[in-house]
């Protein structure tokens, strides 16, 4: 089965979060992406067969990441339907083209091409 929907959390210090999540909850790092300075910007953590993704950013609640084939068209459609764009389309260093938005209830959603 190919995964499409992923839980997502943002941390000011993702490397420290990885250590905590492993020690406290039993997560194991599956893949970790770093920027040119060596700072963690994206990571995939496994617990059993399940995966979460974490990234650099302001904490403040979980989000949901959904893999899509055409994020540009998806972005335009979501915006036209009233989604509030919180992160414009961007090509990430880990190979995803993605954007972020909020639904009318304030929930955070991210859509991109990355499929771990």
Secondary structure as UniProt FT lines:
FT   STRAND          5..11
FT   HELIX           14..25
FT   STRAND          28..34
FT   TURN            36..37
FT   STRAND          40..47
FT   TURN            48..49
FT   STRAND          50..56
FT   STRAND          63..67
FT   HELIX           71..80
FT   TURN            81..82
FT   STRAND          84..91
FT   TURN            93..94
FT   STRAND          97..102
FT   TURN            104..105
FT   STRAND          108..112
//
